[in-house]
Structure formats: C-alpha cells, structure tokens
Amino acid sequence: MNSKSIRRHNTAALFHAIRQHPGTSQSALRGITSIDRSTVSTVVHQLEVDGLLKRSRGKPSYGMGRPEDQLEIEPTAGLLIGLALSKDGRLSVAGAGLNGIIQTSTEVELRLDTASSEDALIAELARFRESMPHLAAPIRGIGLLVEGAPTKGQPGPGARSIIERSILTRIEDFGGGPIEVAYDVHAFALAERYNSAAGDLDDFLYIHVDSIVRGVPFLGGRIHHGISGLTQRFGHMIVDPNGRLAEVGGPGSLNAYLSTGAILGRLAEFGVRARTLDDAVLSSRVNEALVRTVLSEAGSYLGVAIANALNVLDIGTVVLGGALVPIFNYLDPAIRQMILRDVVDPLGRDAIVRPSLLGRKPVAQGAIALAMQSFLPLV
C-alpha cells in the first residue's frame, strides 16, 4: 500500500468514525480507529479545512483541564443521491446530507428502457436536486441500487452491466463523478456496515430472504464477490440431503425451507393460511403453537446453514434482513441451538446473530450507502 492509499484509508476511517460517533473527540478517535495521535490530528485538520467537519466546544466537566472539542461531519458540505431501480423499471430517488442521514425521497414515474428516458431521468434528477435542502452544496456521491438477483451468465458483480452505458455516463456527468452500482442485497449489506453504531462490521455475513435466500459475506471490510460475482447463492446450500424440493436450488436446499413461499406453504400444510409473513405473525395470536412450530423448523435449517458459514468463514457476526426481520424472535432460539451444536467453541458460544436494524427492505438506505461508497469508501 503506497502513501497515497494509506492517507486515503486513514481519511475514510476517521471520516466514518466521526460520522458514526457524532460529538466524539480526537482522543476518542484514536481508541475507535487505532490510528496514531499525529495522523488523527493531521486528518482532522484537513477535513476541517475542506469544510467536511465542524467543531464545537465540549461540555465542561468536574475533571481537570479544558474539555475536548466535539467533532461532527458537516451535513451541508455535500449531498448524496441514491437511485433505486425496481424490477418493473420504476425509479426511486433518495437524498442525504454528507452525514448519510436521509433528508428526502420520492418515486419517479419513469422507465429506463427508451432513448428519451435518459433526458427525462436527468430532468427528474435536476428537479429533485433543486428540492433538497442546502441547494448550494455540491453532489459528493451517487449510488444506483438494482433490485433483484443477477441471472446466470451475467458477468462479474454484474449490476453495472445491465444498465445502458449511456445512462450511467449521463448520471455521472450530472453528479460530477463516478456512480457506484450494485444489486440490492449488496447495497443492503453495505448499508448495514455504514450504519453500524459500533462501526466494527468488517467481517460479517448478511442474509436476506424474500422469494429466495441470498447471502453476502463481508470479509476484511469488503464484499466478497467470488469468482463469478454471484455470491447470492446462500439459499442453494444443502441443509437436508433427503429434503424437500425447491423452486430454486436442489432438493434439500435452504430455499426449500426459508424462502417466503416455502414458509407460507409449510404454514398452509398446518392449516394456517397467510399472504405474508407479517400476516403469519399476526395469526400467531390464534395459532401460536402451529406458527411457532413451523418457524422454529425454519430456524433450525437456517441455523445449520449459518453454522456451516461460521465454520468456513471464521466470522462471528450474522445479520438477518428482509422477510426474516419480523419473524426473528421466532427463529432465534432454533438458530442458536444449531450454532451451539455445530460450531466449534469459542466461535459458536460467542457468535452474534441479529436482525437488521434498517428494516426489512432498506432500499433508500442501501442506495445512499452506495452513494457514500462512491464518495469516500471505507476500503
């Protein structure tokens, strides 16, 4: 790593530490980031000179000496714009200050499938830009979230390859810099990392459930795309060699037990008919024993898959998103039982499995996380 890369790494680490711990002090930053005093002082000074940081007098205490100044990211120093393209071609837009806090969002009645749509898109972005607070602030980053999983045969990480190059160029020209593009599940995992209060999610597994089960490993602070870029095949993991058939994946794969359709179908076998997992949770007031039995079974299979992943990847944190968020409390005991059974201690004993703190479908947060990545990535 050359000196320029090291400076950029230290700048990003300290910028995001301040963003995640507003009101922190320079001495506290040394403990949070393990960066030495001289480097912290130099980077903080430069962020302040660049207008990205604001400093305020710390509150007096009963201790000796002058209270340390409190540091915060200056949200008006720049705008982040996140775009999200749905499967049916609709586009939603979110805007945030430089601290990553979303200020406004909207859905644009626009399809990116015609030549005229490029002009319409830029016009919509200009209107959205003008509606945001701090009109004079420059656009610092733009992200584009693409809904859905990549299909077989798409190259590499893939999301950028399915958007017309001319559209990406027009967006980059509008924002004055490169645009970060990713599939939704990758963006959701990135949002988890950028919004972690502790700021310590360098190694974790994000699992997202909707019509299929997808998983994104974060290793060493980076999304691990693998050889083909299709690291969303978590649901293809075999959890029962003689198990049920799955619509996607082989017999006995996790998709056969944990996708929304699989869980709702299993509930229907027990006479509990629900359109969504939220409805199933509501019905548990009447059919509590049945719902708990089915969800505990699903949790056991998920626990087997998580245990395999923990043993292979040697990581200690798993974040569950999507449809798993509202049913987490039903799944958790069975997941924990399988981890304790199958994962070697102390990793099994200390493993953390928790629901996403961003909700079941954090589209806006994911798009803004991509915009933040285009501006100042953590790695």
N, C-alpha and C positions, 0 to 999 in steps of 0.2 A: 504494500500500500504506500503510495507516494505522499509527499507532504500536503499536496492539494486535496487528495482524498481524505487524509486524516483531518484536515481543517473542516472539510465539509461534513464529515462524520461527527465531529465534536459539535459543530454548529447545530446540526439536526438534533443530536441527542439533547443538547441543552435547550434548544427551542421547544422541543416537545415536552421536556421535563417541566419547563415553566408553564407551558400550556396545560399540562395535566395537573399541575400543582400551583394554581394562581395564588399569588401572595407569598410565594416562597422567597427565601433569602439566598445570597450567594454561597454562604457556608452550608446551607441545607442542600444546595445543588451538588456540592462535592460528595455528600453522602448518597444522594439519589443516583448519580451518574458514575461515580468513582473516577471522575476527571479531576486532575490536579488543580490546585488553587490558581496558579498562574494562567492556565488555559481557560478556566472558568471566567476569570477577570477579563481576559482579552476578548473572549467571545461575547460575554455580556455587554462589554463596552461597544463592540462593533454592532451588535443587534440594536443597541440604543441609538448609535449614530445613524443607523439605517432606518430608524423610525419604527422598528418592529416591536419594540419593547417600551413599556412605561414603568417608571419607578415612583414609589410613594414612600413616605416616611412611616417606619414601623411604629406600632403602638408602644408607648412607654411601659416598662415593667418595673417590678420592685428589685430587679437584679442590678448589678453594677454595670456601668458603661452605657454608651449610646445605643438605642435599639437599631437593629439592622433594617435597611430599606427592604421593602417588599416589591417583588418583580411580577409583572403580568405581561402577557402578549397584548399588544395594542390592536384591538379588533378592527379599528378603522384604517389600519395600514394597508389593507388589501382585501380583495373579495375572492372567494372560492365559489365556483359554479359547478354543480353536479347535474349531469344529464342521465336519465334512465330510459332505455328503450325496451318497451314491453314486447311480449311475443306477438301481439297483434299489431305491432308497428306504432303504437302511440308513444308519445314522448312526455316525460315529466321533467321538471326543472326545479332545482333547489339552490338557494344561495346562502352563503355563510360568511361571517367575518373571518379574519385571519386566525382567530382562536378556534375555529371549527364549529362554533355554535350556529346552528341553522336559524336564519332570520326570516326566510320566506320560501314558499314552494308553490308550484302550480302545475297543472297538467295542460299540455298543449295539444289541441286537436290538429295533429299533423302526422303524416306518414312519410317516412324517408324512403320512398320507393319510386319517385318520379324525378325528372330533371328539375322541374320547377320547385320541388320541395327544398332544394338547397337554399334558394333565395328566401323562401318562406321561413326556413329554420333560422337563418341569420337575422331576419327581421324580427322574429319572435324573441330571439336572444337579446337583441338590442332593446326591445320593449321591456323585457324582464330586467335587464341591466339598469335601465332608467328608473324602474320601480323600486329598486333596492335602496336601503339607507346608505349614506356615505357615498353619494354619487361620484365624488371626485377620486375615490380610492381606486387604485389600479387593480385589474384582474391578475391575481397571482397564480391561479391554477384552475384547470378544467378537467373534470373526470367524466367518463361515459361508462355507465353500467349497462350491460346487455343481459336481459332476462333469459334464463334457461340454461340447460347444459349443452356443451358442444356435442355435435354429432360425429359419428365415426367418419374418419377421413379428413376432418379439419386439421390443419397443421398447427403444431406448437401450442402455446397457450390459447391461440385461436380467435379470441373475441375481436381483435382488430381486423382480422382477415375477412370477417363477414360484413364489415361496414365499407361502403364505397370510399375509395381513397380521396376522391374529390370532396366528399362531405367532411372527412377528417381534416383535410387541408383548409377548407373554409372555416371550420371551427377553430383550428389552430391560428389562423390569420386573425380571427375575431378576438381571441384571447391573448394573442401576442406571445404564445409559447406552446410547447408540446402538450398534447392531451393524453391522459392516462386512460386506457381502455381495458376492461376486464369483464368476465362473466359475473353474474350477480353473487354467486356463492363465494368467489374470491374477494369481491368487494365487501361482502358481509364479514368475512374473516378479517380483512384489513381494518374495517370499522371497529371490530372488537379490540384489535390491538391499539388503534389510535385513541379509543375511548376508554381504555383500561385506566382506572383510577390509580392503580399502583404503578402503571407504566412498565410492567415486567413480563409482558406476554411475548417473550422471544421464542419460546418453544411450546407450542400447544397444538391441539387438534380441534378444528371447528367442524361440527357435524350438523348438517342442515337436512331437514325432512320436509318434503311436500309429496309430489306424486312418486318420487324416488328418493333414495337416501344418498346424499352426497357428502364428501368429507374433504377438507383442505388442511394438510399439515403445514404448520409454520415451523421451520427449523432454522435456528440461528438468526431469527428476525426476518426471514424471507419465506415467501410462499414457495413450497416445493412443487414444481410443475411436473417433474419426472421427465422421462424420455420423450413421450408423445404429447405431453401437456394435458392429458386427460386424467387428472388426479381426482376426478369426481366419482370414481367407481367404488366408493366405500360400500355402497349397497350391494355390490357384486360379491362381497366376501361371504364365503360359505360358513354358516353357523350351525347347520344341521345337515350332514351328508345325505340323510334319507328324508329330507324335509319337503315342505310344500313347493309347488311350482310358483314361479314369479313371472309377472308380465315382463319385467326387465331383469336379466340376470338368470343364472342357472337354478336348478332345483335346490332348495335349502339355503338360498342366498338371503342376506339380510333384508332385501327388498320385499321378500315374501312375508315378512313378519312386521316390518316397521314403517313402510310407506303408509300414507294416509289411507289409501284404498285397502291395503292389507288389514290395517287395524279396524277400519269401519266394517270390512267384510267379516272379520272374526267376531266383532260385536254382534253383527246380524245373525251369525250362527247361534248365538246365545239368546236371540230374540230381542236384542237392543238395537233398534234402528235409529241411526242418526245421520244427518247430512254432512256434518263436520265434526272434528274432534272437540271443538268448543261445545257443540250440542251434546256430545257424548259425556263431557264433564258435567254439564247441567243435568243430564239424565241420571248421573250417579246418585243424585239425591233420592231417586226412586229405586234405581237398580245398583246400589252401591257395591254389593258383593260381586255381581257379574262384571261390572266395569273394572273394578279393582283386579279381578282375576285376569281379565284379558290384557289390561295394561301392564300388570306385573309380568305376564308371559312375554309381552313385547320387550319389557325392560330387561328380562333375563337374556334374550337373544342379543339385544344391544350391548349388554354387559359383556357377553362373550366376545363380541367384535371389538369393543373398547379395550378389553384385556389383551387381546392379540396385538392391537396397535400400540398399547403402552409397552408391552414387552419388546416389540420390534424397534420402535422409535426411541425408547428410553426417555419419554417425556412425562411430565407429571400433571398436566392440566388439560382438560377436555371441556369445550364449550358447546352446548347443545342449542341449536337455533331452529327457526321455522316452526313447524307444527309441534315440535317437542316442547316448546316453551309453556303452553298452557297445561300440559299433562306431566310436567317434570316431576312433581311431587308423587305421582302415582308410579313413575318409572324408577325413581331414585333408589328405593330400598333393594330392588332386584339387581339393579346395576352394581350397587356397592357390594352385594353378596357375591356376584360373579368376579368382580375385581379382586376381592379378598381371597377368593378360591383360586384364581388362575394367575395372578400377577405376583412375581417374586417380591418379597419384602426387601427393603423398606418402601419400595416404589408403590406396591399395592396398598399398603397401610396409609401412605401419605398422599395418594393421588387425589386430585381435586376434580370433581365433575360438577358443573354448574350450568344453569340455564343462561342464555344470552340476556344481558341487561338492556339490550337495544330493542326488545320486542321480537315478534315472530317474523316480520318482514321489513327490515330496516332499509328500505330502498333509498330514501333520501340520505341517511347516514352513510350508506355504502358509496353512493355517488360522490358525496363530499369527501369521504376518505380517499377516493381515487384522485380528487382534485388536490387534496393535501399531498398526496404521493407525487403528483406532477410538480408541485411547488418545492417541497423540501422533504424527501423521503427519509425515513428513519435509517435505512441502509442504502 
